[in-house]
Amino acid sequence: MKRTLVTGGAGFLGSFLCEKLLDQGHEVIALDNFYTGSRKNISHLLDHPFFELIRHDIVEPILLEVEWIFNMACPASPIHYQYNPVKTVKTSEMGAINMLGLAKRFRARIMQASTSEVYGDPLVTPQTEEYWGNVNPNGERSMYDEAKRFAEAATATYARTYDIKTKIVRIFNTYGPRMQLNDGRVVTNLIVQALNNEDITIYGDGSQTSSFSYVDDTVSGILALMKSDKYDVFNIGNPNEMSIKELSSVILRLTDSKSKLVYEDLPNDDPKQRRPDITKAKEHLNWEPKVDLDCGLKLSLIHISEPTRQAEISY
């Protein structure tokens, strides 16, 4: 049993992580400033004897005696991280420094949640952990991409300087229940449009590719890394690559939607190809995803009701 801190604990991914940690017998403190997190994501955990929720912004320091730290806090969708770009930079950079300082003080094991966005618009595929990426440092996504790269650099620097036990997880596109349906990410955009029989928006010609990991698989990979004796960088994602146009077809089929495809210009700096090489995770963590796309999307869709859809897609 570990006394564990999860920043961003009321967010989509953070709430599932809190839930799984409690299931495994750990004591969990969730920090969240509710910028993108939601109390309803963790409402079922509030009466748990080993769960505590604290409203706090990790841009500000906090003193908590813990053994494990999962630094998950940061807006992860383009709409949210571009809405307040300075806040996004501060959360990733100052938040990482504050959490690393906490780990240093209490000799805690810390995991920094990074992202496949550190690879930018990659020039090699699949992307291994050794690939340094192709990122525009002044681009419209740089407040997220480069801030996460800084968080990785800070984590590595603290590890080398203070001998802190650090881990970095590069999370690839994750979907599932509790997604915010107005967050602008491709899976949620397509689901909302299909369920409402609206035109399906395809940016570019739809040939750009990505890979999609169901939330349970992502969380199990994160926990496998934290429990391991590996203090390194790991990709966690699903290597099954598909085009956005193919993803649209799957969602249209599963929702029996009458939506039509419409095409718009590809946003600046939007990646053309994203696929994780998870060889390292397979070999060292004995981890690989288990949930296929059809199953994961069906599990996601059954949690979406008409009132919720209409409420969440209206800003």
N, C-alpha and C positions, 0 to 999 in steps of 0.2 A: 504494500500500500504506500503510495507516494502522495505527498502534499503537492498538488499540481496547480499551476497557474495557466489559464488559457486566455490570452488577450483576443479580443474580437469574439468572445465566447457566445454572444447572442446572434452572431451572423450565421449565414447559411452553412458554411463548412464548420465553423467553430462550434455551433450548437450540436452537430452530430458528433464531433470530437468529444465534447463534454459528456454527452450521453454515453458514448462507448467507454470512456474512462471510468465513469461511475459504475457501469455494468461490470467492469473488471476490478472493482473494489477500491478505486483511488478516491482520495479527497480532492475536490475540484473547486477552485476559485475562478469564476469567470469575470473578466473585466470587459466593459463595453461602454462606449460613449453614445451608442444608438444613432450614429450617423447613417449607417446602412443596416445595422443589426436591428432585431425586433424582439421585444419581450415575449411575444407569442411563440417564438422559436424555442424558448427554454421554460415556458410556463409550466410544463409538465415536470420540470426538475426542481421547481422552487421549494417544494416540501421535502425534498430528499435530505436526509440528515447529514450527508457529506457534501452538499452543494451550497455554495455561497455566490451571490451575484453582487458585484460592486460597479456602480456607475462611475466610470473614470476614463479620461482621455490619456493615452500613454505618451502623448507629447509632454505631459507633466510627469515628473518622477513619482514613484510610489514605493513604499517600503513594506514588503510582505515576505515573511520567512517561508520559502518554498524549496522543494527539491527538484522539481521539473518545471520548465517554462516552455510553453508553446506560443511563440509570438506570431499570431495569426491576424492581428489587427491591421486592416488597410482596405479601403474601397478597391474592389477587384473588377468592376465593370467600367467600360469607357464613359458611359453617361455619368456615373458617380465620381470617378476620379478626375474627369475633365470639368465637372460642375464647380468643384472647388480645388483647383490644381495645387495651390500653395498648401492647403491643408493636407493633400495627398503626399506631397513631398515631406512635410513635417512629420506626418504619421510614420512613414517608412524610415526616414533618417533619424529624427530625434527619438522616435519610439524605439527603434532598434538600439540606439545608444543607451537609453534608459533601461531597457530590459537586459542588455548585456552588463550594465552596471549592477543590476540586481543579481544577476547570475554570479558576477565576480564577488559580490559581498557575501553571498550565502553558499558559494561553491556549488551552485545548482547546475544541472544539466539543462542546456537550452537548445531548442530547435527554432531556427528562423525560417518562416514560411516565405519562400521566394516563388518564382513563377516562370513559366515557359517564355514570358515576355522578355526575359533577359537575353533570349536568343534573337530578339527583334524579327526582322524579315530574313530568315536564315538562308545562307548560300549553300549549305550542306544539309542533306537529309538521309536518314533520321538524325536528330540532334543528340549527340552524346554529351555527357557532363564535361568533357574536355573542350568542347566547342565554345569559343569566346563570344560568338554572336555577331550580329550585324545590326546595330542599333543607332538610330539618329539621335544624338544627344541634345539636339535643339528642336526636335519634332513635336507634333501635337500630342504624342503619347509619352513624351520623355519624362513627364512628371511622375509617371508610374514606372516605366521601364528602367530609367536611370536611377530612380530612388531605390528600387529593389536591388539594382546592381551595387549601389552604395551600401545597402543593408548587408549584402553578402560580403563586401569588402570589410565592413566594420566587424562582422562576425569572425571572419578569418583573422583579422588583426588582433582582436581580443583573445582569440584562441592561442595565437602565437606568443602574444605579449604576457598574458596572465595565466596561461595553461588552463583555460576554462574548457569544459567539455561541451563542444558546440557541434551542431548538425545543421545542414542546410537542405531543405526539400524544395525542389523545383516542381511546382504543381502545374499540371497541364489541365486543359479545359474540363471542368467538372460540372455535372448537372444532377438534378434529383429533386425530391420534395423540398419545400421551403425556399426554393429559388424565388427571388424577387422578380415578379413578372414585368416590371418596368425598368429593369436594369440595363437593357440595351445589348445584352449578350445574345449570340446567334441562336442558341437553343430556345431561350425564353421568347425572343422575338418571333421565331417561326411558330412556336406552340400557340402563342396568343393570337397571332394572325390566322392560323389554321382553325382554331377553335371558334373564332368569331366569323369564319368564312370571309375574311378580308383578303385583299391581295397579298401574296407572299413577296416580301422585298428581298431581292437578290442583289448584292453589291458586286460590281464587276460582271463577269460572265458566269460566275458561279463555279469556276474551275479551281479556285483556291481551295486548299485542303486543310483539314484539322483532324484531331482525334478527340474522342469524347469519353470521359471516365465517369462512371456512376459513383455517386458520393460515398457509398459503402466501401467501394474498392479504394478510393482515394484515402479515406480515413484509415483503412486497414494498412495501407502502405505507410502512412505517416506514423502509425503506432509501431509497425514493424521496425522502422528506422529508429525511433526513439528508444525502443527496448534493446536494440542491438549494441554491440561493442564497436560500431563503426562511427567515426567522427569525421564526416566527409560530406560531399555534395551528392545528392541522389535525385534523378528524375523519377517522379511518380505520375503515371498517366497510362492511358490505353494506347498501344501502338497501332491499333486498327485505324488506318487513315482513310478518310473519305472526303469527297468534294462537298461543298456547301449545297450544290444542286442535288447531289445524292441524298444528303441529310434532309433537304426539303421534301423529296419524294417519300422518304420513310415516314416523316411526320404527317404528310398528307394522307398516306395510306392508313396510318394508325388512328387518325382522327376522322377518317372518312369525310374530309373537308372538300368543299367546292371552291376553295381558293384558287386563284390563278397566279402564276409567277410573273412578277414585274421586275425590271432591271434598272438599277441606278448606278451612278459612278462609284467606284471603289474609293473609300476614304483614304486620306494621306497616311502613309506609313503602315497601312494594313498589311499584315503578313500574308504571303502567297502560299506558304506551305508550313505546316507545323506537325511534327510527328516525333514522339520520344523514343529514344533507344533505351530500353529498360533492362538491358543485359546485366548491368551492375546490380540492380535491385533483385533480379532473379537469382544471381549467383551469391550475393552477400546477405540478402534479407529473406530469401526464399519466398519472394512475393511476386505476384503478377495478377492483373485484373481477372475477375471471374464473371462479371455481369455483362452480357452482350447488349448491344444498343437497343434492339427491339424490347427486350425485357426491362431495361432501365427506363426507357421512355414510357412504357406502359405503367410502371410503378410511379413515375412522376405524374402522369396524366390523371391517375385515379385520385390524386390529392388536390386536384384543381376543380373547384366548384364554380358555377356561373356567377354567384354574387362576389366571390373573391376575385375572379378575373376582372369583372367590371370595375370593382373598387380599386384594384392595384394598377390597372392600365390608365386610369384617369389621374393625372398628376395633381 
